[in-house]
Amino acid sequence: MKVFFDTEFTSLGSDPRLLSVGLVSEDGQELYLELTDDWMDAMCSPWVRQHVLPMLGKGEQLTRREAGKRIGDWLATFSVQPTLLGDTDWDTNLITQLLEESGLTRTDFRVELLAFQSREQAKAFEVAKQQYFQLQKATPHHALTDAHAFRSAWSEIFAQNPTD
């Protein structure tokens, strides 16, 4: 079982802080959390202030500690240990830090970075994500919406030729 996830965070700088996490399983179960601590507006890049902050306010509002526990509890509801699949190093590093801070170990969860076999495959994946946004009339840069787009693109590009 794969769980596709996306995060939104303060900036691409040296100390990014999580703002939100969206997770969607292969079978459509979802979880969306917004973090209420460990960041301030002043830490956000101008781009994040313009594109991400206006999208917040649509999910469970939790502290960082509560969010890590909530994700761990949600992952534990699956009958098999799911693989959390991210499409950037930023996302995979941030969610790994969050889960480890909440007391989970690498035996409790598995995080992987999506790997492309070619540039063409990577381009096709991005096109499929953009098609999702267009078809759903959705705006990117909301963690749950982006996780849904990721799931949709993965299904289109990778599910035809599964690698595991």
N, C-alpha and C positions, 0 to 999 in steps of 0.2 A: 504494500500500500504506500503510495506516495502522497505527501502533503506539500502542496505548492504554497510558497509564502513570499511575501514582500514586506519590506519595512519602509517607513519614512523616518527621516532623521534630520538633525539640525543643519548639517553642512557636510561637504566633502573634505573638510579640514582634518587636522590631526586628532581632534577629540569629538567625533560625532556622537550625538546623544539621540537615543530612540524617542520618537514621537508616537509611532503607532506600528502595529503588527497585524497583518491580515494573513489568514491561513485557510486553504481550501483543499480538502482531500479529493482523491480521484473520484470517490462516489458522491461528492457534492456537499459533504458536511463542512461547515465553516465556523471560524472564530475570528472576531475582530476586536482588538483592544487598543485603547489610547492611553498613553502614559501621562500621569499628572505631575510627576516629580522628576528630578534629575536634569531638567532643562528649563530655560527661560527664553522668551522671545528674542532677547539680545544675543543669544548664542546662535540664532538662526541666520543663515545667509539671506541676502535680499531675495534670491530666487525662491528659497523655501518659504519666506514670508509671503511672497506673491502667489506661489502655486500650491503649496502644501497646507499651510496653516488655515486658509479658508475652507479646506476640506475636512478639518477636524470637527468633532462634536457629534459624531454619528455612531459612536460605539461605547462599549463599557469603559468607564473612566477608572483606571487603577494605578496605584503606585507601581514603581518598577518591581518591587518585591512581590506584590500581589499579582502582577502580570506574569512574571516567571512561573509562579505557582499555578496560576490559572491555565497557562499553556501546558505545563506538565500534567495537570489533572486531565485536561482535554485529551492529550496524547495517550494517556493511560486508558481511555475509554475504547480504544481500538483493540480488536482481538489479536492483532499482530503489531509488532513495533513498526510504526511507519517511518519512512525515510523522508525527512524534511528536505525539499529540493528548492534551492535558491538560484537566481540567475545572475547574481553579482557577488563578488567577494565582500563588499560592504554589508550586504544583507546576511550572508552566512556568518560572518564574524560577529555582527551585532546580536543575532539571535542566539548564537552559541554562548556568547558572554552572558546574556540574560539568563539562559537556562542554567548555566554553571553557577551563576551567582545565587540562584534559587535553590541550590543544593542538588541539582540533577547531575549525574555523571554520564560519561560517554556510553555507559552500558544502559542508560535510561533513554537515550535518544540518539538519533543518527542524522547528521546534517551533511548534505552533499551539494556541490556546485554543479549546475548544469554544464555539461561539456558538449561542444559541437564537434562533429567529425570533419566539417569543412566550412569555409566562408559562405558557401551557397546555402548550407543548412542554417547557419546563423542568420543570414539575410531572410530566408524563408520564415524562420521563427519570428523575427521582428515584424515581418509583413503580416503574419497570422495574428500577432498581438494587436497590431493597428486595426486589422479587420474586426477583431472583437470589439474594440472601442467604438468603431463606426457602427457596427450592427446593433450594439446595445445602447448606442447614443450615450456612452459613458465617458467621463473625463478621467484621464490618467492622473497619477500621483495621489491616489487614495489607496492605501495599502490593500484593502480587501478587493477593490475593483481590479487593481494590478495583479493580485493573486489569481483572481478569476481569469483574467486575460492570459496569464502565464499557463494556467491549467488548460485553457482552450487551445492555445498555441502548441503546447506540449502534446496534447491529444492529436492534433492535426499533423504535426511534424514527426513526433517520436513514437506514438502509439502504433503506427503502422509497421514500424520496425523496432520493436522493443529491444533494449540493450541488456535487460536483466530478467 
